[in-house]
Amino acid sequence: MKFVVLLDNGHGSNTAGKRSPKLSDGRQLLEYKWCRDTVAVLAKKLDKLGIEYKIITPELSDTPLSTRVSRANKYAAEAKKEGKTAVFISVHVNALGMGDKWMNAEGWSTWTTKGVTKADAFAQCLCDEAKEMLPKHNLHFRSDRSDGDDDYEANYYVLSNTNCPATLSENFFMDNEKDCKFLLTPESNEICAEIHARGIVKYIKSLGLWEEPSLVQTAVMSPVHNIVNFIKCKLS
Protein backbone atom coordinates (compact mmCIF):
# COMPACT_ATOMS: atom_id res chain seq x y z
CA MET A 1 0.00 0.00 0.00
CA LYS A 2 1.54 3.31 -1.08
CA PHE A 3 0.61 5.19 2.06
CA VAL A 4 2.32 6.08 5.33
CA VAL A 5 0.94 7.62 8.52
CA LEU A 6 3.20 9.89 10.58
CA LEU A 7 2.12 9.61 14.23
CA ASP A 8 3.00 12.37 16.67
CA ASN A 9 2.62 11.84 20.42
CA GLY A 10 1.39 15.02 22.07
CA HIS A 11 3.70 16.77 24.57
CA GLY A 12 6.02 14.98 27.01
CA SER A 13 6.56 13.99 30.63
CA ASN A 14 8.30 17.29 31.35
CA THR A 15 5.77 19.60 29.65
CA ALA A 16 4.41 22.11 32.15
CA GLY A 17 0.73 21.60 32.97
CA LYS A 18 -0.85 19.11 30.55
CA ARG A 19 -2.52 17.14 33.30
CA SER A 20 -5.98 16.98 34.79
CA PRO A 21 -7.13 18.16 38.20
CA LYS A 22 -7.02 15.30 40.69
CA LEU A 23 -10.15 13.20 41.12
CA SER A 24 -11.53 12.58 44.61
CA ASP A 25 -9.71 9.24 44.67
CA GLY A 26 -6.38 10.92 43.84
CA ARG A 27 -6.12 9.80 40.23
CA GLN A 28 -4.90 12.25 37.62
CA LEU A 29 -4.70 12.15 33.82
CA LEU A 30 -1.24 12.83 32.37
CA GLU A 31 -1.60 13.88 28.74
CA TYR A 32 1.78 12.62 27.54
CA LYS A 33 1.10 9.12 28.89
CA TRP A 34 -2.42 8.89 27.52
CA CYS A 35 -1.25 10.00 24.09
CA ARG A 36 1.55 7.45 23.98
CA ASP A 37 -0.69 4.64 25.23
CA THR A 38 -3.29 5.47 22.58
CA VAL A 39 -0.78 5.78 19.76
CA ALA A 40 0.61 2.37 20.77
CA VAL A 41 -2.88 0.87 20.45
CA LEU A 42 -3.36 2.64 17.10
CA ALA A 43 -0.01 1.33 15.87
CA LYS A 44 -1.12 -2.25 16.54
CA LYS A 45 -4.31 -1.63 14.60
CA LEU A 46 -2.37 -0.22 11.65
CA ASP A 47 -0.10 -3.28 11.76
CA LYS A 48 -3.12 -5.55 11.37
CA LEU A 49 -4.42 -3.42 8.52
CA GLY A 50 -1.08 -3.49 6.71
CA ILE A 51 -0.75 0.30 6.88
CA GLU A 52 2.77 1.66 7.20
CA TYR A 53 3.39 4.18 9.95
CA LYS A 54 6.22 5.99 11.67
CA ILE A 55 6.10 7.23 15.25
CA ILE A 56 8.04 10.47 14.97
CA THR A 57 8.17 11.19 18.72
CA PRO A 58 9.19 7.99 20.54
CA GLU A 59 10.71 9.93 23.43
CA LEU A 60 8.88 10.26 26.75
CA SER A 61 10.25 13.77 27.31
CA ASP A 62 8.90 16.65 25.28
CA THR A 63 10.24 17.08 21.76
CA PRO A 64 10.56 20.60 20.30
CA LEU A 65 7.94 21.45 17.71
CA SER A 66 10.65 22.23 15.17
CA THR A 67 12.11 18.73 15.64
CA ARG A 68 8.70 17.12 15.22
CA VAL A 69 8.15 19.03 11.99
CA SER A 70 11.67 18.30 10.73
CA ARG A 71 11.20 14.57 11.28
CA ALA A 72 7.73 14.61 9.70
CA ASN A 73 8.96 16.46 6.62
CA LYS A 74 11.92 14.12 6.28
CA TYR A 75 9.66 11.07 6.29
CA ALA A 76 7.14 12.77 3.99
CA ALA A 77 9.91 13.54 1.49
CA GLU A 78 11.13 9.93 1.64
CA ALA A 79 7.59 8.70 1.10
CA LYS A 80 7.15 10.97 -1.91
CA LYS A 81 10.35 9.62 -3.49
CA GLU A 82 8.93 6.11 -3.06
CA GLY A 83 5.64 7.09 -4.66
CA LYS A 84 3.76 7.02 -1.36
CA THR A 85 1.25 9.43 0.13
CA ALA A 86 2.01 10.61 3.66
CA VAL A 87 -0.30 12.13 6.26
CA PHE A 88 0.54 13.54 9.67
CA ILE A 89 -1.60 13.27 12.79
CA SER A 90 -0.76 14.70 16.20
CA VAL A 91 -2.65 13.04 19.08
CA HIS A 92 -3.58 15.22 22.06
CA VAL A 93 -5.99 15.64 24.95
CA ASN A 94 -7.86 18.92 25.21
CA ALA A 95 -8.22 21.32 28.15
CA LEU A 96 -10.20 24.50 28.67
CA GLY A 97 -8.47 25.72 31.83
CA MET A 98 -5.09 25.44 33.52
CA GLY A 99 -5.64 22.05 35.14
CA ASP A 100 -6.45 23.42 38.58
CA LYS A 101 -10.25 23.02 38.45
CA TRP A 102 -12.98 21.20 36.57
CA MET A 103 -14.46 22.90 33.52
CA ASN A 104 -17.59 22.35 31.41
CA ALA A 105 -16.19 21.83 27.89
CA GLU A 106 -16.29 18.23 26.72
CA GLY A 107 -15.89 16.02 23.70
CA TRP A 108 -13.68 14.91 20.81
CA SER A 109 -12.55 17.10 17.90
CA THR A 110 -9.99 17.61 15.16
CA TRP A 111 -8.03 20.64 13.97
CA THR A 112 -6.48 21.67 10.67
CA THR A 113 -4.89 24.90 9.45
CA LYS A 114 -7.08 27.82 8.42
CA GLY A 115 -8.60 27.85 4.96
CA VAL A 116 -9.27 25.06 2.49
CA THR A 117 -6.43 22.52 2.45
CA LYS A 118 -5.86 18.87 1.60
CA ALA A 119 -5.94 18.14 5.33
CA ASP A 120 -9.65 18.99 5.47
CA ALA A 121 -10.63 15.76 3.71
CA PHE A 122 -8.40 13.71 6.00
CA ALA A 123 -9.77 15.36 9.13
CA GLN A 124 -13.33 14.88 7.90
CA CYS A 125 -12.75 11.13 7.55
CA LEU A 126 -11.72 11.05 11.21
CA CYS A 127 -14.74 13.15 12.16
CA ASP A 128 -17.12 10.90 10.24
CA GLU A 129 -15.92 7.89 12.20
CA ALA A 130 -16.09 9.79 15.50
CA LYS A 131 -19.68 10.83 14.78
CA GLU A 132 -20.51 7.21 14.10
CA MET A 133 -18.80 5.71 17.15
CA LEU A 134 -19.07 8.20 20.01
CA PRO A 135 -22.85 8.31 20.50
CA LYS A 136 -22.80 4.53 21.03
CA HIS A 137 -20.66 5.15 24.12
CA ASN A 138 -22.55 8.23 25.35
CA LEU A 139 -19.61 10.44 24.40
CA HIS A 140 -19.72 13.91 22.87
CA PHE A 141 -18.49 14.97 19.41
CA ARG A 142 -17.47 18.59 18.89
CA SER A 143 -17.42 20.36 15.54
CA ASP A 144 -17.23 23.74 13.85
CA ARG A 145 -19.50 23.75 10.79
CA SER A 146 -18.95 27.41 9.96
CA ASP A 147 -17.01 26.54 6.80
CA GLY A 148 -18.98 23.45 5.82
CA ASP A 149 -16.89 20.73 7.47
CA ASP A 150 -16.46 19.47 11.04
CA ASP A 151 -12.88 20.38 11.91
CA TYR A 152 -11.76 23.37 13.93
CA GLU A 153 -9.07 25.56 12.38
CA ALA A 154 -5.93 27.19 13.77
CA ASN A 155 -2.42 27.61 12.43
CA TYR A 156 -0.73 25.40 15.00
CA TYR A 157 2.98 25.03 14.27
CA VAL A 158 2.96 21.29 13.61
CA LEU A 159 0.03 21.69 11.20
CA SER A 160 1.13 24.75 9.26
CA ASN A 161 4.76 23.66 8.80
CA THR A 162 4.40 20.03 7.73
CA ASN A 163 4.66 19.24 4.02
CA CYS A 164 1.76 16.80 3.90
CA PRO A 165 -1.91 16.77 4.96
CA ALA A 166 -1.82 17.27 8.72
CA THR A 167 -4.43 17.17 11.45
CA LEU A 168 -4.41 17.32 15.24
CA SER A 169 -6.93 15.32 17.24
CA GLU A 170 -8.12 16.56 20.62
CA ASN A 171 -9.34 13.47 22.43
CA PHE A 172 -11.77 14.83 25.00
CA PHE A 173 -11.08 17.27 27.84
CA MET A 174 -8.83 16.27 30.71
CA ASP A 175 -10.34 19.04 32.84
CA ASN A 176 -13.91 17.85 32.36
CA GLU A 177 -14.60 15.37 35.16
CA LYS A 178 -16.73 13.03 33.04
CA ASP A 179 -14.24 13.04 30.18
CA CYS A 180 -11.33 12.60 32.58
CA LYS A 181 -12.86 9.53 34.22
CA PHE A 182 -13.35 8.05 30.76
CA LEU A 183 -9.79 8.88 29.70
CA LEU A 184 -8.43 7.05 32.74
CA THR A 185 -9.89 3.75 31.43
CA PRO A 186 -8.25 1.42 28.87
CA GLU A 187 -11.51 1.69 26.93
CA SER A 188 -10.62 5.29 26.04
CA ASN A 189 -7.38 4.23 24.37
CA GLU A 190 -9.21 1.55 22.41
CA ILE A 191 -12.10 3.74 21.28
CA CYS A 192 -9.96 6.69 20.29
CA ALA A 193 -7.43 4.50 18.49
CA GLU A 194 -10.29 2.83 16.62
CA ILE A 195 -11.65 6.22 15.51
CA HIS A 196 -8.25 7.11 14.12
CA ALA A 197 -7.75 3.74 12.44
CA ARG A 198 -11.16 3.78 10.78
CA GLY A 199 -10.67 7.37 9.68
CA ILE A 200 -7.29 6.55 8.15
CA VAL A 201 -8.76 3.61 6.24
CA LYS A 202 -11.63 5.77 4.98
CA TYR A 203 -9.19 8.41 3.75
CA ILE A 204 -6.97 5.85 2.02
CA LYS A 205 -10.01 4.41 0.27
CA SER A 206 -11.13 7.90 -0.80
CA LEU A 207 -7.76 8.28 -2.57
CA GLY A 208 -8.11 4.90 -4.28
CA LEU A 209 -4.98 3.58 -2.57
CA TRP A 210 -6.50 0.88 -0.37
CA GLU A 211 -5.06 -2.64 -0.60
CA GLU A 212 -6.27 -5.54 1.49
CA PRO A 213 -3.46 -6.62 3.84
CA SER A 214 -1.91 -10.04 3.37
CA LEU A 215 -1.38 -12.31 6.36
CA VAL A 216 2.38 -12.33 5.79
CA GLN A 217 2.57 -8.55 5.49
CA THR A 218 0.58 -8.03 8.68
CA ALA A 219 2.74 -10.47 10.62
CA VAL A 220 6.19 -9.21 9.71
CA MET A 221 6.00 -5.65 8.54
CA SER A 222 5.82 -3.41 11.56
CA PRO A 223 8.30 -4.80 14.11
CA VAL A 224 11.16 -4.34 11.68
CA HIS A 225 10.28 -0.93 10.28
CA ASN A 226 9.51 0.55 13.66
CA ILE A 227 12.80 -0.57 15.20
CA VAL A 228 14.53 1.16 12.30
CA ASN A 229 12.27 4.17 12.73
CA PHE A 230 13.08 4.44 16.45
CA ILE A 231 16.80 4.37 15.75
CA LYS A 232 16.42 7.05 13.07
CA CYS A 233 14.50 9.30 15.45
CA LYS A 234 17.08 8.94 18.19
CA LEU A 235 19.83 9.87 15.75
CA SER A 236 17.96 12.88 14.32
C-alpha positions as CSV (number, residue, x, y, z in Angstrom):
1,M,0.0,0.0,0.0
2,K,1.5,3.3,-1.1
3,F,0.6,5.2,2.1
4,V,2.3,6.1,5.3
5,V,0.9,7.6,8.5
6,L,3.2,9.9,10.6
7,L,2.1,9.6,14.2
8,D,3.0,12.4,16.7
9,N,2.6,11.8,20.4
10,G,1.4,15.0,22.1
11,H,3.7,16.8,24.6
12,G,6.0,15.0,27.0
13,S,6.6,14.0,30.6
14,N,8.3,17.3,31.4
15,T,5.8,19.6,29.7
16,A,4.4,22.1,32.2
17,G,0.7,21.6,33.0
18,K,-0.8,19.1,30.5
19,R,-2.5,17.1,33.3
20,S,-6.0,17.0,34.8
21,P,-7.1,18.2,38.2
22,K,-7.0,15.3,40.7
23,L,-10.1,13.2,41.1
24,S,-11.5,12.6,44.6
25,D,-9.7,9.2,44.7
26,G,-6.4,10.9,43.8
27,R,-6.1,9.8,40.2
28,Q,-4.9,12.3,37.6
29,L,-4.7,12.2,33.8
30,L,-1.2,12.8,32.4
31,E,-1.6,13.9,28.7
32,Y,1.8,12.6,27.5
33,K,1.1,9.1,28.9
34,W,-2.4,8.9,27.5
35,C,-1.3,10.0,24.1
36,R,1.6,7.4,24.0
37,D,-0.7,4.6,25.2
38,T,-3.3,5.5,22.6
39,V,-0.8,5.8,19.8
40,A,0.6,2.4,20.8
41,V,-2.9,0.9,20.5
42,L,-3.4,2.6,17.1
43,A,0.0,1.3,15.9
44,K,-1.1,-2.3,16.5
45,K,-4.3,-1.6,14.6
46,L,-2.4,-0.2,11.7
47,D,-0.1,-3.3,11.8
48,K,-3.1,-5.5,11.4
49,L,-4.4,-3.4,8.5
50,G,-1.1,-3.5,6.7
51,I,-0.7,0.3,6.9
52,E,2.8,1.7,7.2
53,Y,3.4,4.2,9.9
54,K,6.2,6.0,11.7
55,I,6.1,7.2,15.3
56,I,8.0,10.5,15.0
57,T,8.2,11.2,18.7
58,P,9.2,8.0,20.5
59,E,10.7,9.9,23.4
60,L,8.9,10.3,26.7
61,S,10.3,13.8,27.3
62,D,8.9,16.7,25.3
63,T,10.2,17.1,21.8
64,P,10.6,20.6,20.3
65,L,7.9,21.4,17.7
66,S,10.7,22.2,15.2
67,T,12.1,18.7,15.6
68,R,8.7,17.1,15.2
69,V,8.2,19.0,12.0
70,S,11.7,18.3,10.7
71,R,11.2,14.6,11.3
72,A,7.7,14.6,9.7
73,N,9.0,16.5,6.6
74,K,11.9,14.1,6.3
75,Y,9.7,11.1,6.3
76,A,7.1,12.8,4.0
77,A,9.9,13.5,1.5
78,E,11.1,9.9,1.6
79,A,7.6,8.7,1.1
80,K,7.2,11.0,-1.9
81,K,10.3,9.6,-3.5
82,E,8.9,6.1,-3.1
83,G,5.6,7.1,-4.7
84,K,3.8,7.0,-1.4
85,T,1.3,9.4,0.1
86,A,2.0,10.6,3.7
87,V,-0.3,12.1,6.3
88,F,0.5,13.5,9.7
89,I,-1.6,13.3,12.8
90,S,-0.8,14.7,16.2
91,V,-2.6,13.0,19.1
92,H,-3.6,15.2,22.1
93,V,-6.0,15.6,25.0
94,N,-7.9,18.9,25.2
95,A,-8.2,21.3,28.2
96,L,-10.2,24.5,28.7
97,G,-8.5,25.7,31.8
98,M,-5.1,25.4,33.5
99,G,-5.6,22.0,35.1
100,D,-6.5,23.4,38.6
101,K,-10.3,23.0,38.5
102,W,-13.0,21.2,36.6
103,M,-14.5,22.9,33.5
104,N,-17.6,22.3,31.4
105,A,-16.2,21.8,27.9
106,E,-16.3,18.2,26.7
107,G,-15.9,16.0,23.7
108,W,-13.7,14.9,20.8
109,S,-12.5,17.1,17.9
110,T,-10.0,17.6,15.2
111,W,-8.0,20.6,14.0
112,T,-6.5,21.7,10.7
113,T,-4.9,24.9,9.5
114,K,-7.1,27.8,8.4
115,G,-8.6,27.9,5.0
116,V,-9.3,25.1,2.5
117,T,-6.4,22.5,2.4
118,K,-5.9,18.9,1.6
119,A,-5.9,18.1,5.3
120,D,-9.7,19.0,5.5
121,A,-10.6,15.8,3.7
122,F,-8.4,13.7,6.0
123,A,-9.8,15.4,9.1
124,Q,-13.3,14.9,7.9
125,C,-12.8,11.1,7.5
126,L,-11.7,11.0,11.2
127,C,-14.7,13.2,12.2
128,D,-17.1,10.9,10.2
129,E,-15.9,7.9,12.2
130,A,-16.1,9.8,15.5
131,K,-19.7,10.8,14.8
132,E,-20.5,7.2,14.1
133,M,-18.8,5.7,17.2
134,L,-19.1,8.2,20.0
135,P,-22.8,8.3,20.5
136,K,-22.8,4.5,21.0
137,H,-20.7,5.2,24.1
138,N,-22.5,8.2,25.3
139,L,-19.6,10.4,24.4
140,H,-19.7,13.9,22.9
141,F,-18.5,15.0,19.4
142,R,-17.5,18.6,18.9
143,S,-17.4,20.4,15.5
144,D,-17.2,23.7,13.8
145,R,-19.5,23.7,10.8
146,S,-18.9,27.4,10.0
147,D,-17.0,26.5,6.8
148,G,-19.0,23.5,5.8
149,D,-16.9,20.7,7.5
150,D,-16.5,19.5,11.0
151,D,-12.9,20.4,11.9
152,Y,-11.8,23.4,13.9
153,E,-9.1,25.6,12.4
154,A,-5.9,27.2,13.8
155,N,-2.4,27.6,12.4
156,Y,-0.7,25.4,15.0
157,Y,3.0,25.0,14.3
158,V,3.0,21.3,13.6
159,L,0.0,21.7,11.2
160,S,1.1,24.7,9.3
161,N,4.8,23.7,8.8
162,T,4.4,20.0,7.7
163,N,4.7,19.2,4.0
164,C,1.8,16.8,3.9
165,P,-1.9,16.8,5.0
166,A,-1.8,17.3,8.7
167,T,-4.4,17.2,11.4
168,L,-4.4,17.3,15.2
169,S,-6.9,15.3,17.2
170,E,-8.1,16.6,20.6
171,N,-9.3,13.5,22.4
172,F,-11.8,14.8,25.0
173,F,-11.1,17.3,27.8
174,M,-8.8,16.3,30.7
175,D,-10.3,19.0,32.8
176,N,-13.9,17.9,32.4
177,E,-14.6,15.4,35.2
178,K,-16.7,13.0,33.0
179,D,-14.2,13.0,30.2
180,C,-11.3,12.6,32.6
181,K,-12.9,9.5,34.2
182,F,-13.4,8.0,30.8
183,L,-9.8,8.9,29.7
184,L,-8.4,7.0,32.7
185,T,-9.9,3.8,31.4
186,P,-8.3,1.4,28.9
187,E,-11.5,1.7,26.9
188,S,-10.6,5.3,26.0
189,N,-7.4,4.2,24.4
190,E,-9.2,1.5,22.4
191,I,-12.1,3.7,21.3
192,C,-10.0,6.7,20.3
193,A,-7.4,4.5,18.5
194,E,-10.3,2.8,16.6
195,I,-11.7,6.2,15.5
196,H,-8.2,7.1,14.1
197,A,-7.7,3.7,12.4
198,R,-11.2,3.8,10.8
199,G,-10.7,7.4,9.7
200,I,-7.3,6.5,8.2
201,V,-8.8,3.6,6.2
202,K,-11.6,5.8,5.0
203,Y,-9.2,8.4,3.8
204,I,-7.0,5.9,2.0
205,K,-10.0,4.4,0.3
206,S,-11.1,7.9,-0.8
207,L,-7.8,8.3,-2.6
208,G,-8.1,4.9,-4.3
209,L,-5.0,3.6,-2.6
210,W,-6.5,0.9,-0.4
211,E,-5.1,-2.6,-0.6
212,E,-6.3,-5.5,1.5
213,P,-3.5,-6.6,3.8
214,S,-1.9,-10.0,3.4
215,L,-1.4,-12.3,6.4
216,V,2.4,-12.3,5.8
217,Q,2.6,-8.6,5.5
218,T,0.6,-8.0,8.7
219,A,2.7,-10.5,10.6
220,V,6.2,-9.2,9.7
221,M,6.0,-5.6,8.5
222,S,5.8,-3.4,11.6
223,P,8.3,-4.8,14.1
224,V,11.2,-4.3,11.7
225,H,10.3,-0.9,10.3
226,N,9.5,0.6,13.7
227,I,12.8,-0.6,15.2
228,V,14.5,1.2,12.3
229,N,12.3,4.2,12.7
230,F,13.1,4.4,16.5
231,I,16.8,4.4,15.8
232,K,16.4,7.0,13.1
233,C,14.5,9.3,15.5
234,K,17.1,8.9,18.2
235,L,19.8,9.9,15.7
236,S,18.0,12.9,14.3
